[in-house]
Amino acid sequence: MSGEERKERLSRLLSESDDWQKTRTDIDGVLLVKMPQYKSRPPTLALEINPIDATGSSTKKRGIVIRSSEELSTISQIVSDPRLAELAASMDSVNPATSGPKKSADVFRV
């Protein structure tokens, strides 16, 4: 899909979606969310990063919401810090094991 086609589809999604509506993308674990108008800020689209299980269902009620490419860049820097992986591995060793949820259907192709 070209950049112009993607922009057109995103514009349509922004104008036609309900507030807080989530749309799956073809990137596993990434959803598009229509954020409602807030005070003087108009409605916007945001990304939600939410890990998925083996069936394709989100594993969390809410994921990480990213509102801009600048915010994505900042989060990428944080996530790429090797100390974060070490901290997560240490947490895994002390936390009890958990299980995950189900699967859903509509997918927005990127």
C-alpha distances in whole Angstrom, upper triangle without the diagonal:
4,7,8,6,7,10,11,10,12,15,15,16,18,20,20,21,24,26,25,23,21,17,16,13,12,14,18,20,17,18,17,20,21,24,27,29,31,34,33,29,27,25,22,19,20,18,21,21,24,25,24,27,27,26,23,25,25,29,29,30,28,26,26,24,22,22,21,19,23,24,22,23,27,26,25,28,30,28,29,32,34,37,35,34,38,38,36,38,41,40,39,43,44,42,43,40,38,36,33,31,29,26,23,21,18,14,11,8,7
4,5,5,6,9,10,11,12,14,16,16,18,20,21,22,25,27,26,24,22,19,19,16,15,16,20,22,19,19,18,21,22,25,27,28,31,34,32,29,26,24,21,19,20,19,22,23,26,27,27,30,30,29,26,28,28,31,31,32,30,28,27,25,22,22,20,18,22,24,21,23,26,26,25,28,30,29,29,33,35,37,35,35,39,39,37,39,43,42,41,45,46,44,45,42,40,39,35,34,32,29,27,24,21,18,14,11,9
4,6,5,6,9,10,10,12,14,15,16,18,20,21,24,25,24,23,21,19,19,15,16,16,20,21,18,18,16,19,20,22,25,26,28,31,29,25,23,21,18,16,17,17,20,21,24,26,27,30,31,30,27,28,27,30,30,31,28,26,24,22,20,19,17,15,19,21,19,20,23,24,23,25,28,27,27,31,33,36,34,34,37,38,36,38,41,40,40,44,45,43,44,42,40,38,35,34,32,29,27,25,21,18,14,12,10
4,5,5,6,9,10,10,12,14,15,17,18,20,23,24,25,23,22,19,20,17,18,19,23,24,21,20,18,20,20,22,24,25,28,30,28,25,22,21,18,17,18,19,22,24,27,28,29,32,33,32,29,30,29,32,32,32,30,28,27,24,22,20,18,17,21,23,21,23,26,26,26,28,31,30,31,34,37,39,37,37,41,41,39,42,44,43,43,47,48,46,47,45,42,41,37,36,34,31,28,25,22,19,15,14,12
4,5,5,6,9,10,11,12,14,16,16,18,21,23,23,21,20,17,17,15,16,17,21,22,19,18,16,19,19,22,24,25,28,30,29,25,23,21,18,16,18,18,21,23,25,27,27,30,31,30,26,27,27,31,31,31,29,27,26,24,22,21,19,19,22,24,22,24,27,27,26,29,31,30,31,35,37,39,37,37,41,41,39,41,44,43,42,46,47,45,45,43,40,39,35,33,31,28,25,22,19,16,13,11,10
4,5,5,6,9,10,10,12,14,15,16,19,20,20,18,17,14,14,12,13,14,18,19,16,15,13,15,16,19,21,22,25,28,27,23,20,18,16,13,15,14,18,19,22,24,24,27,28,27,23,24,24,27,27,27,25,23,22,20,18,17,16,16,19,20,19,21,24,23,23,26,28,27,28,31,34,36,33,33,37,37,35,37,40,39,39,42,44,41,42,40,37,35,32,30,29,25,23,20,17,14,10,9,7
4,6,5,6,9,10,10,12,14,15,18,19,20,18,17,15,16,14,16,17,20,21,17,16,13,15,15,17,19,20,23,25,23,20,18,16,13,12,14,15,18,20,23,25,26,29,31,30,26,26,26,29,28,28,25,24,22,20,17,16,15,15,18,19,18,20,23,23,23,26,28,28,29,32,35,37,34,35,38,38,36,39,42,40,40,44,45,42,43,41,39,37,34,32,31,28,25,23,19,17,13,12,10
4,5,5,6,9,10,11,12,14,18,19,20,18,18,15,17,15,17,19,22,23,19,17,15,16,15,18,20,20,24,26,24,21,18,16,14,13,16,17,20,22,25,27,28,31,32,30,27,27,27,30,30,29,27,26,25,22,20,18,18,18,22,23,22,24,27,27,27,30,31,31,32,35,38,40,37,38,41,41,39,42,44,43,42,46,47,45,45,43,40,39,35,33,31,28,25,22,19,17,13,13,12
4,5,5,6,9,10,10,11,15,17,17,15,15,12,13,12,14,16,19,20,16,14,12,14,13,16,18,20,23,26,25,21,18,16,14,12,14,15,18,20,22,24,24,27,28,27,23,24,24,27,27,26,24,23,23,20,19,18,18,18,22,22,21,24,26,26,26,29,30,29,31,34,37,39,36,36,40,39,37,39,42,40,40,44,45,42,42,40,37,35,32,30,28,24,21,19,15,13,9,10,10
4,5,5,6,9,10,10,14,14,15,13,13,11,13,12,14,15,18,18,15,12,9,11,10,13,15,17,20,23,21,18,15,13,10,8,11,12,15,17,20,22,23,26,28,26,23,23,22,25,25,24,21,20,20,17,15,14,14,15,19,19,18,21,23,23,23,26,27,27,28,32,34,36,33,33,37,37,34,37,40,38,38,41,42,40,40,38,35,34,30,28,27,24,21,19,15,13,10,11,10
4,5,5,6,9,10,13,14,16,14,15,13,16,15,18,19,22,22,18,16,12,13,11,13,15,15,19,21,19,16,13,11,10,9,12,14,17,20,23,26,26,30,31,30,26,26,25,28,27,26,24,23,22,19,17,15,15,17,20,20,20,23,25,25,26,29,30,29,31,34,37,39,36,37,40,39,37,40,43,41,41,45,45,42,43,41,38,37,33,31,30,27,24,22,18,17,13,14,14
4,5,5,6,8,12,14,15,13,14,12,15,15,18,20,22,22,19,16,13,13,11,14,15,16,20,22,21,19,15,13,12,11,14,16,18,21,23,26,26,29,31,29,25,25,25,28,27,26,24,24,23,20,20,18,18,20,23,23,23,26,28,27,28,31,32,32,34,37,39,41,38,38,42,41,39,42,44,42,42,45,46,43,44,41,38,37,33,30,29,26,22,20,16,15,12,14,14
4,6,5,5,9,11,12,10,10,9,12,12,15,17,19,19,15,12,9,9,8,11,13,15,18,21,21,18,14,11,10,8,11,13,15,18,20,23,23,26,28,26,22,22,21,24,24,22,20,20,20,17,17,15,17,18,22,21,21,24,26,25,26,29,30,29,31,34,37,38,35,35,39,38,35,38,41,38,38,42,42,40,40,38,35,33,29,27,25,22,19,17,13,13,10,12,13
4,6,6,9,9,11,10,11,11,14,15,18,19,21,20,17,13,10,9,6,9,10,11,15,18,17,14,10,7,7,6,10,12,15,18,20,24,24,28,30,28,24,23,22,25,24,22,20,20,19,16,16,13,15,17,20,20,20,23,24,24,25,28,29,28,31,34,36,37,34,35,39,38,35,38,41,38,38,42,42,40,40,39,35,34,30,28,27,24,21,20,16,16,13,15,15
4,6,9,10,13,12,14,14,17,18,21,22,24,23,20,17,13,12,9,11,11,12,16,18,17,15,11,9,9,10,14,16,19,22,24,27,27,31,33,30,27,26,25,28,27,25,23,23,23,20,19,17,18,21,23,23,23,26,28,27,29,32,33,32,35,37,40,41,38,39,42,41,39,42,44,42,42,46,46,43,43,42,38,37,33,31,29,27,23,22,18,18,15,18,18
4,7,10,12,10,12,12,15,17,20,22,23,23,20,16,13,12,10,12,12,14,18,20,20,18,14,11,12,12,15,17,19,22,23,26,26,29,31,28,25,24,24,27,26,24,22,23,23,20,21,19,20,23,26,25,25,28,30,29,30,33,34,33,36,38,41,42,39,39,43,42,39,42,44,42,42,45,45,42,42,41,37,35,32,29,27,24,21,19,16,16,14,17,18
4,7,8,6,9,9,13,15,18,20,21,20,17,13,10,9,7,10,10,13,16,19,19,17,14,10,11,10,13,14,16,19,20,23,23,26,28,25,22,21,20,23,22,20,19,19,20,17,18,17,19,21,24,23,23,26,28,26,28,31,31,30,33,36,38,39,36,36,40,38,36,39,41,38,38,42,42,39,39,37,34,32,28,25,24,21,18,17,14,14,13,16,17
4,6,5,9,11,14,17,21,22,22,21,18,14,12,9,7,9,8,11,14,17,18,16,14,10,11,11,13,15,16,19,20,23,23,26,28,26,23,21,20,23,21,19,18,19,20,17,18,17,20,23,25,24,24,28,28,27,29,32,32,31,34,36,39,39,36,37,40,38,36,39,40,38,38,41,41,38,38,36,33,31,27,24,23,21,18,18,15,16,16,19,20
4,5,9,12,15,18,21,22,22,20,18,14,12,8,5,6,5,8,11,14,16,14,11,8,9,10,12,14,14,18,19,22,23,26,28,26,23,21,19,22,20,17,15,17,18,15,16,15,18,21,23,21,22,26,26,25,27,30,29,29,32,34,37,37,33,35,38,36,33,37,38,35,36,39,39,36,36,35,31,30,27,24,24,22,19,19,17,18,17,21,21
4,6,10,13,15,19,19,19,17,15,11,9,6,5,5,7,10,12,16,18,15,13,10,10,9,10,11,11,15,15,19,19,22,25,23,20,18,16,18,16,13,12,13,14,12,14,13,17,20,22,19,20,24,24,22,24,27,26,26,29,31,33,34,30,31,34,32,30,33,35,32,32,36,35,32,32,31,28,26,23,21,20,19,17,17,16,16,16,19,20
4,7,10,13,17,17,18,16,14,10,8,6,6,8,10,13,16,19,20,18,16,12,11,10,11,12,11,15,15,18,18,21,23,21,18,16,15,18,16,14,13,14,15,13,15,15,18,21,23,21,21,24,25,23,25,28,28,27,30,32,34,35,31,32,35,33,31,34,35,33,32,36,36,33,33,31,28,26,22,20,19,17,14,14,12,13,13,16,17
4,7,10,13,14,14,12,10,6,6,5,7,10,12,16,18,22,23,19,18,14,12,10,10,9,9,11,12,15,15,18,20,18,15,13,12,15,14,12,11,11,13,12,13,14,17,19,21,19,18,22,23,21,22,26,25,24,27,29,31,32,28,29,32,31,28,31,33,30,30,33,33,30,30,28,25,23,20,17,16,14,11,12,10,10,10,14,15
4,7,10,11,12,11,9,5,5,6,9,12,15,18,21,24,25,21,19,15,14,10,11,10,10,12,12,15,14,17,19,17,14,13,12,16,16,15,14,13,15,13,14,15,17,19,22,20,19,22,24,22,22,26,26,24,27,30,31,33,29,29,33,32,29,31,34,31,31,34,35,32,32,29,26,24,20,18,16,14,11,10,7,7,6,10,12
4,7,8,8,8,7,5,6,9,12,15,18,21,24,27,28,24,22,19,16,13,12,10,10,11,11,12,11,14,16,14,10,10,10,14,15,15,14,13,15,14,15,16,18,19,22,20,18,21,23,21,21,25,25,22,25,28,29,31,27,27,30,30,27,29,32,29,28,32,33,30,30,27,24,22,18,16,14,11,9,8,6,4,5,8,10
4,5,7,8,6,6,7,11,13,17,20,23,25,29,29,25,23,20,17,13,12,10,10,11,12,13,12,15,16,15,12,13,12,16,17,17,16,14,15,15,15,16,17,17,20,19,17,20,22,20,19,23,24,21,23,27,28,30,27,26,30,30,27,29,32,30,29,33,34,31,31,28,26,24,20,19,17,14,12,10,8,5,4,5,6
4,6,9,8,9,11,14,17,20,24,27,29,32,32,29,27,23,20,17,16,13,13,13,13,13,12,15,15,14,11,13,14,17,18,20,19,17,17,17,17,19,19,19,22,21,18,21,23,21,20,24,24,22,23,27,28,30,27,26,30,30,27,28,32,30,29,32,34,31,31,28,26,24,21,19,17,14,13,11,10,6,6,5,6
4,6,6,8,11,14,17,20,23,26,28,32,32,28,26,23,20,16,14,11,11,10,11,11,11,14,14,14,11,13,13,15,17,18,17,14,15,15,15,17,17,16,19,18,15,18,20,18,16,20,21,18,19,23,24,26,23,22,26,26,23,25,28,27,26,29,31,29,29,26,24,22,19,19,18,15,14,14,12,9,9,8,8
4,6,9,12,15,18,21,24,27,29,33,33,29,28,25,22,18,16,12,11,9,9,8,7,10,11,11,8,10,10,12,14,16,15,13,14,15,16,18,19,18,21,20,16,19,21,18,17,20,20,17,19,22,23,25,22,20,24,24,21,22,26,24,23,26,28,25,26,23,20,19,16,15,14,12,12,13,13,10,11,11,11
4,7,10,13,16,18,22,25,26,30,31,27,26,23,20,16,14,10,8,6,5,5,5,9,11,12,8,9,7,9,10,12,11,9,10,12,13,16,17,17,20,17,15,17,19,16,15,19,18,16,18,21,22,23,20,19,22,22,19,21,24,22,21,24,26,23,23,21,18,17,14,14,13,12,12,13,13,11,12,13,13
4,7,10,13,15,19,22,23,27,27,24,23,19,16,13,10,7,6,5,6,8,9,13,15,15,11,11,9,12,12,13,12,9,10,10,10,13,14,14,17,15,12,16,17,14,14,18,18,16,18,21,23,24,21,21,24,24,21,23,26,24,24,27,28,26,26,24,22,20,17,16,16,14,13,14,13,10,10,11,10
4,6,10,12,16,19,21,24,25,21,20,16,14,10,8,6,5,7,8,10,11,15,17,16,12,11,10,13,13,13,11,9,10,9,10,12,14,15,18,16,14,17,19,16,17,21,21,19,21,24,26,27,24,24,27,26,24,26,29,27,26,30,30,28,28,26,23,22,18,17,16,14,12,12,11,9,8,11,11
4,7,9,13,16,18,22,22,18,16,13,10,7,6,5,6,9,11,14,15,18,21,19,16,15,13,16,15,15,13,11,12,9,10,10,12,14,17,15,14,17,19,17,18,22,22,20,23,26,28,29,26,26,30,29,26,29,32,29,29,33,33,31,31,29,26,25,22,20,19,17,15,14,12,10,8,11,11
4,6,9,13,15,18,19,16,14,10,8,6,5,6,7,10,12,15,16,20,22,21,18,16,14,17,15,14,11,11,11,9,10,10,13,15,17,15,15,19,20,18,20,23,23,22,25,27,30,30,27,28,31,29,27,30,32,30,30,34,34,31,31,30,27,25,22,20,20,18,16,16,13,13,11,14,14
4,6,9,12,16,16,13,11,7,6,5,6,9,10,14,16,19,20,23,26,24,21,19,17,20,18,16,14,14,14,11,12,10,13,16,18,17,17,21,22,20,22,25,25,25,27,30,33,33,30,31,34,33,30,34,36,33,33,37,37,34,35,33,30,29,25,23,23,21,18,18,15,15,13,16,16
4,7,9,12,13,10,9,6,5,6,7,10,11,15,16,20,22,25,28,27,23,21,19,21,19,16,14,14,14,10,11,9,13,16,18,16,17,20,20,19,22,25,24,24,27,29,32,32,29,31,34,32,30,33,35,32,33,37,36,33,34,33,30,30,26,25,25,23,21,21,19,18,17,20,19
4,6,10,11,9,7,5,7,9,10,14,15,18,20,24,25,28,31,30,26,24,22,24,21,19,16,17,17,14,15,12,16,19,21,19,20,24,24,23,25,28,27,28,31,33,36,36,32,34,37,35,33,37,38,35,36,40,39,36,37,36,33,32,29,27,27,26,23,23,21,21,20,23,22
4,7,7,6,5,4,7,11,13,16,17,21,23,27,28,32,35,33,30,28,25,27,25,22,19,20,19,16,16,14,16,20,21,20,21,24,24,24,27,29,29,29,32,34,37,37,34,36,39,37,35,39,40,38,39,42,42,39,40,39,36,36,33,31,31,30,27,27,24,24,23,25,25
4,6,5,7,7,10,13,14,17,18,22,24,27,29,33,36,35,31,29,26,28,25,22,19,20,19,16,16,14,17,20,21,19,22,24,24,24,27,29,28,29,32,33,37,36,33,35,38,36,35,38,39,37,38,41,40,38,39,39,36,36,33,32,32,31,29,29,27,27,25,28,27
4,6,8,10,13,16,17,21,22,25,27,31,33,36,40,38,35,33,30,31,28,26,23,24,23,19,20,17,19,23,23,21,24,27,26,26,29,31,30,32,35,36,39,39,36,38,41,38,38,41,42,39,41,44,43,41,42,42,39,39,37,35,36,35,33,33,31,31,29,31,31
4,6,10,12,16,17,21,23,26,28,32,34,38,41,40,36,34,32,33,30,28,25,25,24,20,20,16,18,22,21,21,24,26,25,26,29,31,30,32,35,36,39,39,37,39,42,40,39,42,43,41,43,46,45,43,44,44,42,41,39,37,37,36,34,34,31,31,29,31,30
4,7,8,12,14,17,19,23,25,29,31,34,37,36,33,31,28,30,27,25,22,22,20,17,16,13,14,18,18,17,20,22,22,23,26,27,27,29,31,33,36,36,34,36,39,37,36,39,41,38,40,43,43,40,42,41,39,38,36,34,34,33,31,31,28,28,25,27,26
4,6,10,13,16,19,22,25,28,30,33,36,35,31,30,27,30,27,25,22,22,21,17,16,13,15,18,19,18,21,23,24,24,26,28,29,30,32,34,37,38,35,37,40,38,37,40,42,39,41,44,44,41,42,42,39,38,35,33,33,32,29,29,26,25,23,25,24
4,7,10,14,16,19,21,25,27,30,33,31,28,26,24,26,24,22,19,19,18,15,14,11,14,17,19,18,19,22,23,23,25,27,27,28,31,33,36,36,33,35,38,36,35,38,40,37,38,42,41,39,40,39,36,35,32,30,30,28,25,25,22,21,19,22,21
4,7,10,13,16,19,23,24,28,30,29,26,24,22,24,22,21,18,17,16,12,11,8,10,13,15,15,16,19,20,19,21,24,24,25,27,30,33,33,30,32,35,34,32,35,37,35,36,39,39,37,38,37,34,33,30,28,28,26,24,23,20,19,17,19,18
4,7,10,13,16,19,21,24,27,26,22,21,19,22,20,19,16,15,14,10,9,7,9,12,14,13,14,17,18,18,19,22,23,22,25,28,30,31,28,29,33,32,30,33,35,33,33,37,37,35,36,34,31,30,27,26,25,23,21,20,17,16,13,16,14
4,7,10,13,16,18,22,25,24,20,19,17,19,17,16,13,11,10,7,6,5,7,10,12,11,11,14,15,14,16,19,19,19,21,24,27,28,24,26,29,28,26,29,31,29,30,33,34,31,32,31,28,28,25,23,23,22,20,20,17,16,14,16,14
4,6,10,13,15,19,21,21,17,16,14,16,15,15,11,9,8,6,5,6,8,10,12,11,9,13,14,12,14,17,17,16,19,22,24,25,22,23,26,25,23,26,28,26,27,30,31,28,30,28,26,25,22,21,21,19,18,18,16,14,12,14,12
4,6,10,12,16,19,18,15,13,11,12,11,11,8,6,5,4,6,9,11,13,15,12,11,14,15,12,14,17,17,15,18,21,23,24,20,21,24,23,21,24,26,24,24,27,28,25,26,24,22,21,18,17,18,17,16,17,15,14,13,15,14
4,7,9,13,16,17,13,12,9,11,10,11,9,5,5,6,8,11,13,13,15,13,10,14,14,11,12,15,15,13,15,18,20,21,17,18,21,20,17,20,23,21,20,24,25,22,23,22,20,19,16,16,17,16,16,17,16,15,14,16,15
4,6,10,13,14,11,9,6,7,6,8,7,4,7,9,11,14,17,17,19,16,14,17,17,14,15,18,17,14,17,19,21,21,18,17,21,19,16,19,21,19,18,22,23,20,21,19,16,15,13,13,14,13,14,16,16,15,15,17,17
4,7,10,11,9,8,6,6,7,10,10,8,10,12,14,18,19,20,21,19,16,19,19,15,15,18,17,14,17,19,20,20,17,16,19,18,15,17,19,17,16,20,21,18,18,16,14,13,10,11,12,12,14,16,17,16,17,18,18
4,7,8,5,5,4,5,8,11,12,10,13,15,17,20,22,22,24,22,19,22,22,19,19,22,21,18,20,22,23,24,20,19,22,21,18,19,22,20,18,21,22,19,19,16,14,12,9,9,9,9,11,13,15,14,16,17,18
4,5,5,6,7,6,10,13,14,13,16,19,21,24,26,26,28,25,23,25,26,22,22,25,23,20,22,24,24,25,22,20,22,22,18,19,22,20,17,20,22,19,18,14,12,9,6,7,8,9,11,14,17,16,19,20,21
4,6,8,10,10,14,16,18,17,20,22,24,27,29,28,31,28,25,28,28,25,24,27,26,23,24,27,26,27,24,22,24,24,21,21,24,22,19,22,24,21,20,16,14,11,9,9,9,9,12,14,17,16,19,20,21
4,6,9,10,14,16,18,17,20,22,24,27,29,29,31,29,26,29,30,26,26,29,28,25,27,29,29,30,27,25,28,27,24,24,27,25,22,25,26,23,22,18,16,12,9,8,6,5,9,11,14,14,18,19,21
4,7,9,12,14,15,14,17,19,21,23,25,25,28,25,23,26,27,23,23,26,26,22,24,27,27,28,25,24,27,26,23,24,27,24,22,26,27,24,23,19,17,14,10,9,7,5,7,9,11,11,14,15,17
4,6,9,10,12,12,15,17,19,22,24,25,27,25,23,26,26,23,23,26,25,22,25,27,28,28,25,24,26,26,22,23,26,23,21,25,26,22,21,18,15,12,8,6,5,4,6,10,12,12,15,17,19
4,6,7,9,9,12,14,16,19,22,23,25,22,20,23,23,20,20,24,22,19,22,24,25,26,22,21,24,23,19,21,24,21,20,23,24,20,20,17,14,12,8,7,8,8,9,12,13,13,16,18,19
4,7,9,9,12,15,18,21,23,24,26,23,21,23,23,20,20,23,21,19,21,23,24,24,20,19,22,20,17,18,20,18,16,20,20,17,16,14,10,9,6,6,9,10,12,15,17,17,19,21,22
4,5,6,10,12,16,19,22,23,24,21,19,22,22,18,20,22,20,18,21,23,24,23,19,19,22,20,17,19,21,17,17,20,20,17,17,15,12,11,9,9,11,13,14,17,18,18,20,22,23
4,7,10,12,16,18,21,23,25,21,20,24,23,20,22,24,22,20,24,25,27,26,22,23,25,23,20,22,24,20,20,24,23,19,19,18,15,14,11,10,12,13,14,17,18,18,20,23,23
4,7,8,12,15,18,20,21,17,17,20,20,16,19,21,19,18,21,23,25,24,20,21,24,22,19,22,23,20,20,24,23,20,21,20,17,16,14,13,15,16,15,18,18,18,19,21,21
4,6,9,13,15,17,18,15,14,17,16,13,15,18,16,14,18,20,21,21,18,18,21,19,17,20,22,19,19,23,23,20,21,20,17,17,14,14,16,16,16,18,18,17,18,20,19
4,6,10,12,14,14,11,10,13,13,10,12,15,13,12,15,17,19,19,16,17,20,18,16,20,22,19,20,24,24,21,23,22,20,20,18,18,20,19,19,21,20,19,18,20,19
4,6,10,12,13,9,9,13,13,10,13,16,15,14,18,19,22,22,19,20,24,22,20,23,25,23,24,27,27,25,26,25,23,23,21,20,21,21,20,21,20,18,17,19,18
4,6,8,9,6,6,10,10,9,11,14,14,14,16,19,22,22,19,21,24,23,21,25,26,25,26,29,29,27,29,28,26,26,23,23,24,23,22,23,21,19,17,19,16
4,7,8,7,8,11,12,11,14,16,16,17,19,21,25,25,22,24,27,26,25,28,30,28,29,33,33,31,33,32,30,29,27,26,27,25,24,24,22,20,18,19,17
4,5,5,6,9,10,11,12,15,16,16,18,21,24,25,23,24,28,27,26,29,31,30,31,34,35,33,35,34,32,32,29,29,29,28,26,26,23,21,19,19,17
4,5,5,6,9,10,10,12,14,15,16,19,22,24,21,23,26,26,25,28,30,29,30,34,35,33,35,34,32,32,30,30,30,28,27,27,24,22,19,19,16
4,5,5,6,9,10,11,13,14,16,17,21,22,20,22,26,25,25,28,30,29,30,33,34,33,35,34,33,33,31,31,32,31,30,30,28,25,22,23,19
4,5,5,6,9,10,11,12,14,16,20,20,18,20,23,22,22,25,27,26,27,30,31,29,32,31,30,30,28,28,29,28,28,28,26,24,22,22,20
4,5,5,6,9,10,10,12,14,18,19,17,18,22,21,20,23,25,24,25,29,30,28,30,29,28,28,26,26,27,26,25,26,24,21,19,20,17
4,6,5,6,9,10,11,13,16,18,16,18,21,21,21,24,26,25,26,29,30,29,32,31,30,31,29,29,30,29,29,29,27,25,22,22,19
4,5,5,6,9,10,11,15,16,14,17,19,19,19,22,24,23,25,28,28,28,30,30,29,30,29,29,31,30,30,31,29,27,25,25,22
4,5,5,6,9,10,14,14,12,14,17,16,16,19,21,20,21,25,25,24,27,26,25,26,25,26,27,27,27,28,27,24,23,23,21
4,5,5,6,9,12,14,12,13,16,16,16,19,21,21,21,24,26,25,27,27,26,27,25,26,28,27,27,28,27,24,23,23,20
4,6,5,7,10,12,11,13,15,16,16,19,20,21,22,25,26,26,28,28,28,29,28,29,31,30,31,32,31,28,26,26,23
4,6,6,9,10,8,10,13,13,13,16,17,17,19,22,23,22,25,25,25,27,26,27,29,29,30,31,31,28,27,27,25
4,6,8,9,7,8,11,11,11,14,16,16,17,20,21,20,23,22,22,24,23,25,27,26,27,29,28,26,25,25,23
4,6,9,8,8,11,12,12,14,17,17,18,21,23,22,25,24,25,26,25,27,29,29,30,31,30,28,27,26,24
4,5,6,7,9,10,11,13,15,16,18,20,21,22,25,25,25,27,27,29,31,31,32,34,34,31,30,30,28
4,5,5,7,9,10,11,13,14,16,17,19,20,23,23,24,26,26,29,31,32,33,35,35,32,32,32,29
4,5,5,6,9,10,10,12,14,15,17,18,22,22,23,26,26,29,32,32,34,36,36,34,34,34,32
4,5,5,6,9,10,10,12,14,16,16,19,20,20,23,23,26,28,29,30,33,33,31,31,31,29
4,5,5,6,9,10,10,13,15,15,18,18,19,21,21,24,27,28,29,32,32,30,30,30,28
4,5,5,6,9,10,11,13,14,17,18,20,22,23,26,29,30,32,35,35,34,34,34,32
4,5,5,6,9,10,11,12,16,17,18,21,22,25,28,30,32,34,35,33,34,34,33
4,5,5,6,9,10,10,13,14,15,17,18,22,25,26,28,31,32,30,31,31,30
4,5,5,6,9,10,13,13,15,18,19,23,26,27,30,32,33,32,33,33,32
4,5,5,7,9,12,13,16,19,21,24,28,30,32,35,36,35,36,36,35
4,5,5,6,10,11,13,16,18,22,25,27,30,33,34,33,34,35,34
4,6,5,8,8,11,14,16,20,23,25,28,31,32,31,33,34,33
4,6,8,9,13,16,19,22,26,28,31,34,36,35,36,37,37
4,7,9,12,16,19,23,26,29,32,35,37,36,38,39,38
4,7,9,13,15,19,23,25,28,32,34,33,35,36,36
4,7,10,14,17,21,24,27,31,33,33,35,36,36
4,7,11,14,18,21,24,28,30,30,32,33,34
4,7,11,14,17,21,24,27,27,29,31,31
4,7,11,14,17,21,24,24,27,28,29
4,7,10,14,17,20,20,23,25,26
4,7,10,14,17,18,21,23,25
4,7,11,14,16,19,21,23
4,7,11,12,15,18,20
4,7,9,13,15,18
4,6,10,13,16
4,7,10,13
4,6,9
4,6
4
